[in-house]
Amino acid sequence: MKRRTFLLGGLLASGEAFAAPKKKAASNGSGLKKSSRSGLRAPGNSGPAPIKVPAKLAPELAMSGGVWRPYELSIDVSSTSHGDDATLWIPIPMDTPWQQVTSISWSGGDKAGIRFDPASQLHVYVVEGGSSTPDVSLTMRVETRTRQFDITKRGTFFHESEEELDRNVRETGYRGTSDGLRHLADEVSGRIIEPLPRARAIYDWVLDKALSGNCQAYEMALPPRTTCLSSKGEDVAIAFVNLCRALNIPARAVWGQVIGESRLSSKLGATGNVTKDQRVRAEFHTPGYGWTPVDPGDVVRLQQAEGLSATDGRIQNLRKKLFGYWEMNWVGYQYGPGFTLPGGPDTGLAGLATPLATIGNPRAGRTSDTEVRYRIDAKSLS
């Protein structure tokens, strides 16, 4: 899906460009306020006009649940010494028809700004901190609404660009060979021809294997260096994406953060301290329907949290529901697998959903998420 331009009051920078936010006398950093859901603007009258959601997104807006639910998402990073020049990167949620950032404010960091990676749609707040990254606080108000696939709505979606579709059928790093992965995907889909039922066959097969504890069955579809000792939610989503791509079905994983309680199960939501509550979901594209959401990871997560069998009625009902449905107690940061830190080094990571530090040369230094101390909190505002 095309993401609308997110100017953030003129602070957006891409590649080598880097814009520092205006400082205030108070400790709180420059805040960005939203006059409506159609765009963000800078405080005062000097910023750009609000950016409207493109008209071609109107059908997808109509297909999303009508009730917007507001949340506050706060990310606090503690000062850390790295022994060399360091840069701190904090991901910011995307704006889509089912999630919107309506305000953002920060404090800490003299040389800071926002950069953008157009391929993965990652917006990231960047702070250059010398040998120590400074204390940084980032607070955002986000609003979400249910995302639901409706098979009766064929044709009511915007037409994705060929460039974006091509990007999401390209091979990404995985453990197996391309021939091996294609052979496995062909075996899973059998004689099915149409892309929507083929994607459903892959979804069901990956979940069958994951719920039975046989993650080795789809191990070749996982990123390199992934250890498959047990079924994990993020692995199931990534395996689904790579198997779809092997059949030339555009698909992408979405790295994100849980921000609220779940209406499906208490085990699938979180509030307060959500530092460890990152999730990976997925979506695939088919002619006539556009991007369809799936969330196989939460099926596996519920089974493991409750100690349920694969045939338990709750698991069977959930796996049916989460093909074509995202519960939006969660916000997505970027599409993958794979992303680029704008103006930063290659991370070797499949996705980004937590603060990250790059140390040394800005474009060729090493990366570390273990050397960053942070806390993430979320609460409902309704």
C-alpha positions in Angstrom: 0.0 0.0 0.0 1.1 3.5 -0.7 1.8 5.5 2.4 0.9 9.1 2.4 3.7 11.6 2.8 4.4 12.2 6.5 6.1 15.6 6.6 6.1 16.1 10.3 6.2 19.8 10.0 9.2 20.0 7.7 11.4 17.8 9.9 11.3 14.8 7.6 14.7 14.0 6.1 15.8 11.2 3.8 19.2 9.8 3.0 22.0 12.2 4.0 19.6 15.1 4.7 19.1 15.7 8.4 16.9 18.4 9.9 17.1 19.2 13.6 13.9 20.0 15.4 13.5 23.5 16.8 14.3 23.7 20.5 12.0 25.3 23.1 13.0 26.9 26.4 11.2 24.1 28.2 12.6 20.6 28.4 9.8 19.2 26.2 10.9 19.0 22.5 9.1 20.3 19.5 5.6 18.8 19.3 3.7 18.1 16.2 0.0 18.4 16.3 -2.7 17.2 14.0 -5.6 19.4 13.1 -7.5 16.4 11.7 -6.8 12.8 10.7 -5.9 14.0 7.3 -2.4 15.3 8.1 0.2 16.5 10.6 1.3 20.0 10.9 3.9 21.9 12.8 2.9 24.2 15.7 2.1 27.8 14.6 1.4 29.0 11.1 4.8 28.5 9.5 4.6 24.8 8.8 3.2 23.1 5.7 -0.5 22.6 5.2 -2.0 19.3 6.3 -1.4 16.4 3.9 -4.6 14.7 2.8 -5.0 11.0 2.6 -5.0 10.3 -1.2 -8.4 9.9 -2.7 -7.5 6.4 -4.0 -7.3 5.2 -0.4 -11.0 6.1 0.3 -12.2 2.5 -0.5 -9.7 1.0 2.0 -10.8 3.6 4.6 -14.4 2.4 4.1 -13.3 -1.2 4.5 -11.7 -0.5 7.9 -13.6 -0.5 11.1 -15.4 2.8 11.7 -14.4 3.5 15.3 -11.1 5.1 15.9 -9.5 4.2 19.3 -6.8 6.5 20.7 -3.7 5.4 22.5 -0.6 7.0 24.0 2.7 5.4 23.1 5.8 6.5 25.0 9.4 5.4 24.4 12.1 6.4 26.9 15.7 5.7 26.2 18.3 6.0 29.0 21.8 7.5 28.3 24.2 4.8 27.4 28.0 5.0 26.8 29.2 3.2 23.7 32.9 4.1 23.7 32.6 5.5 20.2 30.4 7.9 18.3 26.9 6.5 18.4 23.5 7.2 16.7 20.2 6.3 18.2 17.3 5.2 16.0 13.7 5.0 17.3 11.0 3.8 14.9 7.7 5.8 14.5 4.4 4.1 13.5 3.3 4.3 9.9 0.1 6.2 8.8 -2.3 4.0 7.0 -6.1 3.7 6.7 -6.2 1.7 9.9 -3.6 3.6 12.0 -2.7 7.2 12.3 -0.2 9.2 14.3 -2.1 12.3 15.4 0.6 14.0 17.6 4.2 13.5 18.5 6.5 15.3 21.0 10.0 14.6 22.3 12.7 15.8 24.6 16.5 15.1 24.7 19.1 15.1 21.9 20.6 18.3 20.5 21.1 16.9 17.0 18.0 15.0 16.1 15.5 14.7 13.3 13.3 12.3 11.4 14.4 10.2 8.4 12.5 8.0 6.0 13.2 4.8 4.1 10.7 4.7 1.2 11.1 1.0 0.4 10.1 -0.2 3.9 8.0 2.9 4.7 10.1 3.2 7.9 10.0 6.6 9.6 12.7 6.8 12.3 13.6 9.4 14.9 17.4 9.8 14.8 19.6 11.2 17.5 23.4 11.7 17.1 24.9 11.4 20.6 28.7 11.2 20.4 30.3 8.5 22.6 27.1 8.3 24.6 23.5 8.4 23.4 21.5 10.9 25.5 18.3 10.5 27.5 15.5 10.7 25.0 11.7 10.6 25.5 9.3 10.2 22.6 5.6 10.4 23.2 3.0 9.8 20.5 -0.8 9.8 20.3 -1.9 7.1 17.8 -5.4 6.1 16.7 -6.3 2.7 15.3 -9.3 1.0 13.9 -10.1 -2.6 12.9 -8.8 -3.9 9.7 -11.0 -6.6 8.1 -10.9 -8.3 4.8 -14.3 -8.7 3.1 -14.5 -11.2 0.2 -17.7 -9.4 -1.0 -15.7 -6.1 -1.6 -13.9 -7.3 -4.7 -12.5 -4.3 -6.7 -13.0 -1.7 -3.9 -9.4 -1.0 -3.2 -6.8 1.3 -4.7 -4.5 -0.2 -7.4 -1.0 -0.7 -6.0 1.9 0.3 -8.2 3.8 -2.2 -10.2 7.0 -1.1 -8.5 5.6 -1.9 -5.1 4.2 -5.2 -6.1 7.6 -6.1 -7.8 9.4 -5.2 -4.6 7.2 -7.6 -2.6 7.8 -10.6 -4.8 11.6 -10.3 -4.8 13.6 -12.8 -2.9 14.8 -11.9 0.6 17.3 -13.6 2.7 16.2 -17.1 3.9 17.9 -20.3 4.9 17.0 -22.5 1.9 17.7 -22.1 -1.9 15.2 -20.4 -4.2 14.6 -23.7 -6.0 14.0 -25.5 -2.7 11.6 -22.8 -1.5 9.6 -22.8 -4.7 9.4 -26.6 -4.7 8.1 -26.5 -1.1 5.5 -23.7 -2.0 4.3 -25.7 -5.0 3.9 -28.8 -2.8 1.9 -26.8 -0.3 -0.4 -25.2 -2.8 -0.8 -28.4 -4.9 -3.1 -27.9 -7.9 -4.6 -24.6 -6.7 -4.2 -21.9 -9.3 -5.9 -18.7 -8.0 -3.6 -16.6 -5.7 -6.1 -16.0 -2.9 -6.8 -19.7 -2.2 -3.1 -20.4 -2.7 -2.2 -17.9 0.0 -4.9 -19.5 2.2 -3.3 -23.0 1.6 0.1 -21.6 2.7 -1.4 -19.9 5.8 -3.1 -23.2 6.8 0.0 -25.3 6.1 2.4 -23.1 8.1 0.0 -23.0 11.0 -0.5 -26.8 10.9 3.2 -27.3 11.2 3.7 -24.5 13.8 0.9 -25.7 16.0 2.2 -29.2 16.0 5.7 -28.0 17.0 7.3 -28.9 13.6 8.9 -25.6 12.8 11.6 -27.5 10.9 9.1 -28.1 8.1 9.2 -24.4 7.1 12.8 -23.7 8.4 14.1 -23.0 4.8 11.7 -20.0 4.6 13.1 -18.3 7.7 15.8 -15.6 7.7 19.5 -16.7 7.8 20.9 -17.4 11.3 17.4 -18.1 12.6 17.4 -20.9 15.2 14.3 -23.0 14.8 14.1 -24.8 18.2 10.4 -24.1 18.7 7.6 -22.4 16.8 7.6 -18.6 17.2 5.0 -16.1 16.1 7.3 -13.9 14.1 8.8 -16.9 12.3 5.4 -18.1 11.2 4.6 -14.7 9.7 7.9 -14.4 7.9 7.7 -18.0 6.6 4.2 -17.2 5.2 5.6 -14.2 3.4 8.6 -16.0 1.8 6.4 -18.9 0.7 3.9 -16.6 -0.9 6.7 -14.7 -2.7 8.0 -18.1 -4.0 4.7 -18.4 -5.8 4.9 -14.9 -7.2 2.2 -13.6 -4.8 3.3 -10.2 -3.4 3.6 -10.4 0.3 5.2 -8.5 3.1 5.8 -8.8 6.9 5.0 -5.8 9.1 7.0 -5.2 12.3 5.0 -3.5 15.0 4.2 -3.0 18.7 1.3 -4.0 20.9 -0.3 -0.9 22.5 -3.5 -2.2 24.1 -5.6 -4.9 25.5 -7.1 -7.6 23.1 -10.8 -8.2 22.7 -10.0 -11.7 21.4 -7.9 -12.9 24.3 -6.2 -11.4 27.3 -3.1 -13.2 26.2 -2.9 -11.3 22.9 -2.8 -7.8 24.3 -0.8 -5.7 26.7 -0.9 -2.2 28.4 1.4 -0.3 30.7 4.9 -1.5 30.3 4.9 -3.1 26.8 8.7 -3.1 26.3 8.7 -6.8 25.3 5.5 -6.9 23.3 6.6 -6.6 19.7 4.7 -8.5 17.1 5.2 -9.4 13.4 2.1 -9.6 11.2 1.8 -10.2 7.4 -0.3 -9.2 4.4 -0.4 -10.4 0.8 -1.8 -8.9 -2.4 -4.1 -10.4 -4.9 -5.9 -9.0 -8.0 -9.4 -7.8 -7.2 -8.8 -7.6 -3.4 -5.6 -5.7 -2.9 -3.7 -6.2 0.4 -5.2 -8.8 2.7 -4.1 -8.9 6.3 -3.2 -12.2 8.1 -1.9 -12.8 11.7 -0.7 -16.4 12.1 1.7 -15.4 14.8 -1.1 -14.7 17.3 -2.6 -18.1 16.7 0.7 -19.7 17.8 1.1 -17.2 20.6 -2.3 -18.1 22.1 -1.7 -21.8 21.9 1.6 -21.5 23.7 0.2 -19.0 26.3 -2.8 -21.2 27.1 -1.1 -24.6 26.6 -3.9 -25.6 24.1 -3.8 -28.4 21.6 -3.9 -27.6 17.9 -7.4 -29.0 17.7 -8.8 -26.9 20.5 -11.9 -24.9 19.4 -10.4 -21.6 20.5 -7.4 -22.2 18.3 -9.5 -23.3 15.3 -11.8 -20.3 15.6 -8.9 -17.9 16.0 -7.0 -19.2 13.0 -10.1 -18.7 10.8 -10.6 -15.2 12.1 -7.0 -14.0 11.7 -6.9 -14.8 8.0 -8.1 -11.5 6.7 -8.2 -9.6 10.1 -5.9 -7.5 12.2 -7.0 -6.6 15.7 -5.7 -3.0 15.9 -4.4 -3.1 19.5 -1.1 -2.9 17.7 0.7 -0.4 15.4 3.0 -1.3 12.5 6.4 0.4 12.0 7.6 -0.9 8.7 7.3 -3.5 5.9 9.8 -6.2 5.4 11.7 -8.5 5.5 14.6 -6.1 5.1 14.9 -2.3 5.6 17.4 0.4 5.3 18.4 2.9 8.0 18.3 6.2 6.0 21.9 7.4 6.1 22.9 4.5 8.4 24.8 1.2 8.0 23.4 -2.1 6.9 21.9 -3.7 10.1 21.5 -7.2 8.9 18.1 -7.2 10.7 14.9 -8.4 9.0 12.8 -5.6 10.7 12.9 -2.9 13.3 10.3 -2.4 16.2 12.5 -1.2 19.1 15.2 1.4 19.6 18.6 0.6 18.0 22.1 2.1 18.2 24.7 2.3 15.5 28.2 2.7 16.7 31.2 4.1 14.8 31.2 5.1 11.2 27.6 6.5 10.4 27.4 4.4 7.2 29.5 1.4 8.0 29.5 1.1 11.8 28.2 -1.8 13.8 24.6 -2.0 15.2 23.5 -2.9 18.7 20.1 -3.3 20.3 21.5 -4.9 23.4 23.5 -1.8 24.3 20.4 0.4 24.3 18.4 0.8 27.6 14.8 1.7 26.9 11.3 1.3 28.2 8.1 1.4 26.1 4.7 2.2 27.7 1.3 2.3 26.1 -2.2 3.2 27.4 -5.7 3.6 26.0 -7.1 7.1 25.9 -10.7 6.1 25.5 
